[in-house]
């Protein structure tokens, strides 16, 4: 357990940090239209919500 705590866990943390740093840094090389955040559109919840008949649930 001591070996894991001294060697494996810190190595895993550093590798995850480096992977995240690589993923963020790679955006520099993307075309400008792909580096932008995804567009947000409004959601029509009435169209998504299931239609429930009033008589089924007690009304």
trRosetta pair geometry for C-beta under 8 A, 3 or more apart (Angstrom, degrees):
i j d omega theta_ij theta_ji phi_ij phi_ji
1 4 5.7 -52 -154 34 36 113
1 5 6.4 32 151 -17 67 108
2 5 5.7 -56 -146 39 34 111
2 6 6.1 19 160 -10 68 112
3 6 6.2 -65 -141 43 25 100
3 7 5.8 -27 178 26 65 116
3 8 7.1 55 130 -10 74 104
4 7 7.1 -78 -123 55 15 78
4 8 4.6 -40 -144 40 59 125
4 9 6.1 70 154 -28 72 96
5 8 7.8 10 -23 47 16 85
5 9 5.7 -4 -132 15 35 134
6 9 7.9 79 19 37 13 97
6 10 7.3 -28 170 4 29 119
7 10 6.9 -77 -154 42 15 99
7 11 6.3 9 161 -15 58 118
8 11 5.8 -64 -149 39 28 112
8 12 6.3 28 156 -21 66 107
9 12 5.7 -53 -146 34 30 112
9 13 6.5 31 156 -19 64 104
10 13 5.6 -53 -148 35 36 113
10 14 6.3 33 156 -17 68 106
11 14 5.8 -56 -146 39 31 109
11 15 6.2 30 155 -18 65 108
12 15 5.8 -55 -144 38 30 110
12 16 6.3 29 158 -17 64 106
13 16 6.0 -56 -148 37 28 108
13 17 6.4 30 153 -19 63 108
14 17 5.6 -54 -148 37 32 114
14 18 6.3 30 155 -18 66 106
15 18 5.8 -54 -144 38 31 109
15 19 6.3 34 155 -20 64 106
16 19 5.7 -52 -146 36 31 113
16 20 6.4 30 155 -16 64 106
17 20 5.8 -58 -149 39 30 109
17 21 6.2 31 153 -19 65 108
18 21 5.5 -52 -144 38 33 114
18 22 6.3 37 154 -21 65 104
19 22 5.7 -52 -149 35 30 112
19 23 6.5 30 153 -19 63 105
20 23 5.7 -52 -146 35 33 112
20 24 6.4 26 157 -13 65 106
21 24 6.0 -58 -146 40 30 105
21 25 6.0 24 158 -16 66 114
22 25 5.8 -60 -138 42 27 108
22 26 6.2 37 160 -35 64 104
23 26 6.0 -46 -147 19 26 115
24 27 6.4 -40 -177 4 41 113
25 28 6.1 -26 179 2 58 113
26 29 6.0 -58 -170 38 56 105
26 30 7.1 68 136 -36 74 97
27 30 5.4 -42 -152 14 48 119
27 35 5.0 107 -176 -133 94 100
28 35 8.0 67 -88 -113 16 141
30 34 4.5 -112 169 87 118 111
30 35 4.5 149 83 -65 118 89
31 34 4.9 77 62 13 83 104
31 35 7.1 -158 89 -14 38 91
32 35 5.8 -56 -143 31 33 112
32 36 7.3 43 159 -32 62 96
33 36 6.4 -42 -160 13 35 113
43 48 6.9 -6 170 -17 105 139
44 47 4.3 43 108 12 113 114
44 48 6.9 147 94 -14 63 89
45 48 5.5 -61 -145 42 41 108
45 49 5.7 45 158 -30 76 105
46 49 6.1 -45 -134 29 28 110
52 56 6.5 -111 -177 49 89 126
52 57 6.7 5 165 -2 130 125
53 56 5.1 93 72 -13 92 105
54 57 7.6 -88 -164 46 35 82
54 59 4.7 -77 -178 93 91 102
55 59 7.1 -106 -87 80 29 56
